[in-house]
Amino acid sequence: MKKFLTVLLAAAIVFGMSACTIQLSTTNTIPGRNSADGSDEPTPYDELTLEEKMAYKTVVELTAATDYSADLLAPAMDASTELWGYINLQGEWKVPAKYKNALSFSGDYARANDLYSDYIYINRDGEEVLSAIEKQPLNVATVFSDGIAAVTIPTSYDQKTQYVNPEGKAAITIKKLPATKGVNYKTLKYLEVATPFRDGKAVIMRTTNATLAENNENRYPEVAYVIDTTGLALASLPAGMDASPAGFDDNMMIVVRNEEGLYGLASDTGALVSPCIYKSIAHCEGGMYLIQDAEGMYGYMNKNGRRVVGCIYEKALPFSEGLGAVYDGKGWGFINDLGEVIIPCEFDDVKALKTGYSGEESDTGAFSSGIAVVSKGRYWGIIDLNGEILIAAETDECPVMAVYGGYISFKLNGAYGVLTTECKYVLAPGFGAIGEFR
C-alpha cells in the first residue's frame, strides 16, 4: 500500500493526544499544474480535474483534536497479537485484547467472539455477562435490543434459538402462540427465525418437523408472527413469506420474501405495503428503500411502497443523510430524494459504510457524520455533503475502515488511527484495526 500519511512523531509513538502534527504526503505544494505557456502561475483550483483536486488535498496538516468524548468505546485489534478488545478515544484498552473478533457496543452491551469463535456478551466494564445457555456455547447471537437478544446454541442433532435477557434466562415463552394448520412442530420452545426487537416488536417463526412436513402433501406453510416482548402474537405475515433477519426498521416495516425469492415490504400489522416484485430491497434512512427491479436496475421507493426514483441506475447504495449514491454507467455520484443529481457522477468508487462493526446487518449508505469516502484514479478522498474534498490519500485500497459519531478510523502503512470528521487527529496510527466508537 502506498503512503497514506507521513507521520511526524517522536521516536516512541504515543497513542493519544500530543502536540505533534500528522501531515499528508507533500508531493505537490501548490494548487494545480503549471499553465500551458510554461509560466510559473498555477492553474486555479476550480479549473483542476477531480483527480488533480484530490492530489492537491493530500497537502494537509492534521492537528490534534482538543475536544472528544471520553465515554465512547470502539472495538480494536492489537497489532502484535491480532486479538480484539475495546479502546477509548485516548487509546487506552478499557477491555483487554483477548477476543478473536468484536463488534461495537449497542447500548450497554457488545458482542465478541472468543478464541473458539463462540459468542460472548460483555458490558462496558469488560465483564462477560453471557457466554452460554444451558451450559452450551452461543454459536449465533444478535445484539441486545429492548433488553432482549436472540441466541442459538448447538444440540446433538441440530441447533435451537430462543430469546434471552442479559442474565441468560428465557425472556419469552412461545407455547401459547397460535398453531398453523397442517404443520408439525419439532418443539414449542425454540424458534427457527427470531429477529431483533424494535419498539417492542419482533418477527418469529417456529421450528417445524421437516420430515413430517415433507411427507404431508396437504401441509400448509408455517406462518411468521409479529410478537411483543411478552411473546403475545400481535399479527401474522402472509403465509409462505420469510422475514428479513434484520427485523423491523425505524419505519416499523420489514422486508419479506416470497417462495419465488422476490422481495416486498410489510408493516408491523402484517399487511403488505409493497408486493413481492423486487430482486432486492434495502432500508434507507429517511423513510426510503433501495429497490432492484426484475431487470437488475436500481431505484428508490418510499415507505408507502411508491417509487420516487425510477429504476434507472446500474448500481446504487441506500440513502443516508439525505443523499443516495448512484452509478450511472460512467461514474458514481449522489442524488436527492427527488432524483436530482446533487454531486456529479464522476467518482470511480464509493465506500458503502456498512454497520457490521455494530452488529447491524444493513448498509447505512455512503454518508455518515456528514462525510463520504470516494475514489478517483489513484486517490481515495473524504468529501462533505456538498461534494467538497476535505482530505485525500494516494493509496491502492480504501484507507477508511469505519465512520460513525464524528470519528473516522483510518489506515497508515498497515496501522489504524482515528481522525475527527473535521480532519483533526485523535489517535496516531498503531492498531491492527479500529471499528465504530459508540
Rosetta blueprint (number, residue, H / E / L):
1 M L
2 K L
3 K L
4 F L
5 L E
6 T E
7 V E
8 L E
9 L L
10 A L
11 A L
12 A L
13 I L
14 V L
15 F L
16 G L
17 M L
18 S L
19 A L
20 C L
21 T E
22 I E
23 Q E
24 L E
25 S L
26 T L
27 T L
28 N L
29 T L
30 I L
31 P L
32 G L
33 R L
34 N E
35 S L
36 A L
37 D L
38 G L
39 S L
40 D L
41 E L
42 P E
43 T L
44 P L
45 Y H
46 D H
47 E H
48 L L
49 T L
50 L H
51 E H
52 E H
53 K H
54 M H
55 A H
56 Y H
57 K L
58 T L
59 V L
60 V L
61 E E
62 L E
63 T L
64 A E
65 A L
66 T L
67 D L
68 Y L
69 S L
70 A L
71 D L
72 L L
73 L L
74 A E
75 P E
76 A E
77 M E
78 D L
79 A L
80 S L
81 T L
82 E L
83 L L
84 W E
85 G E
86 Y E
87 I E
88 N L
89 L L
90 Q L
91 G L
92 E L
93 W E
94 K E
95 V E
96 P E
97 A E
98 K E
99 Y E
100 K L
101 N E
102 A E
103 L L
104 S L
105 F L
106 S E
107 G L
108 D L
109 Y E
110 A E
111 R E
112 A E
113 N E
114 D L
115 L L
116 Y L
117 S L
118 D L
119 Y E
120 I E
121 Y E
122 I E
123 N E
124 R L
125 D L
126 G L
127 E L
128 E E
129 V E
130 L E
131 S L
132 A E
133 I E
134 E L
135 K L
136 Q E
137 P E
138 L E
139 N L
140 V E
141 A E
142 T L
143 V L
144 F L
145 S E
146 D L
147 G L
148 I E
149 A E
150 A E
151 V E
152 T E
153 I E
154 P E
155 T L
156 S L
157 Y L
158 D L
159 Q E
160 K E
161 T E
162 Q E
163 Y E
164 V E
165 N L
166 P L
167 E L
168 G L
169 K L
170 A E
171 A L
172 I L
173 T L
174 I L
175 K L
176 K L
177 L L
178 P L
179 A L
180 T L
181 K L
182 G L
183 V L
184 N L
185 Y E
186 K L
187 T L
188 L L
189 K L
190 Y L
191 L E
192 E E
193 V E
194 A E
195 T L
196 P L
197 F L
198 R E
199 D L
200 G L
201 K E
202 A E
203 V E
204 I E
205 M E
206 R E
207 T L
208 T E
209 N L
210 A H
211 T H
212 L H
213 A H
214 E H
215 N H
216 N L
217 E L
218 N L
219 R L
220 Y L
221 P L
222 E L
223 V L
224 A L
225 Y E
226 V E
227 I E
228 D E
229 T L
230 T L
231 G L
232 L L
233 A E
234 L E
235 A E
236 S E
237 L L
238 P L
239 A L
240 G L
241 M L
242 D E
243 A E
244 S L
245 P L
246 A L
247 G L
248 F L
249 D L
250 D L
251 N L
252 M L
253 M E
254 I E
255 V E
256 V E
257 R E
258 N L
259 E L
260 E L
261 G L
262 L L
263 Y E
264 G E
265 L E
266 A E
267 S E
268 D L
269 T L
270 G L
271 A L
272 L E
273 V E
274 S E
275 P E
276 C E
277 I E
278 Y E
279 K L
280 S E
281 I E
282 A E
283 H E
284 C L
285 E L
286 G L
287 G L
288 M E
289 Y E
290 L E
291 I E
292 Q E
293 D L
294 A L
295 E L
296 G L
297 M L
298 Y E
299 G E
300 Y E
301 M E
302 N E
303 K L
304 N L
305 G L
306 R L
307 R E
308 V E
309 V E
310 G E
311 C E
312 I E
313 Y E
314 E L
315 K E
316 A E
317 L L
318 P L
319 F L
320 S E
321 E L
322 G L
323 L E
324 G E
325 A E
326 V E
327 Y E
328 D L
329 G L
330 K L
331 G L
332 W E
333 G E
334 F E
335 I E
336 N L
337 D L
338 L L
339 G L
340 E L
341 V E
342 I E
343 I E
344 P E
345 C E
346 E E
347 F E
348 D L
349 D E
350 V E
351 K L
352 A L
353 L L
354 K E
355 T L
356 G H
357 Y H
358 S H
359 G L
360 E L
361 E L
362 S L
363 D E
364 T L
365 G L
366 A L
367 F L
368 S E
369 S L
370 G L
371 I E
372 A E
373 V E
374 V E
375 S E
376 K E
377 G L
378 R L
379 Y E
380 W E
381 G E
382 I E
383 I E
384 D E
385 L L
386 N L
387 G L
388 E L
389 I E
390 L E
391 I E
392 A E
393 A E
394 E E
395 T L
396 D L
397 E L
398 C L
399 P L
400 V E
401 M E
402 A E
403 V E
404 Y E
405 G L
406 G L
407 Y E
408 I E
409 S E
410 F E
411 K E
412 L E
413 N L
414 G L
415 A E
416 Y E
417 G E
418 V E
419 L E
420 T E
421 T L
422 E L
423 C L
424 K L
425 Y E
426 V E
427 L E
428 A E
429 P E
430 G E
431 F E
432 G L
433 A E
434 I E
435 G L
436 E L
437 F L
438 R L
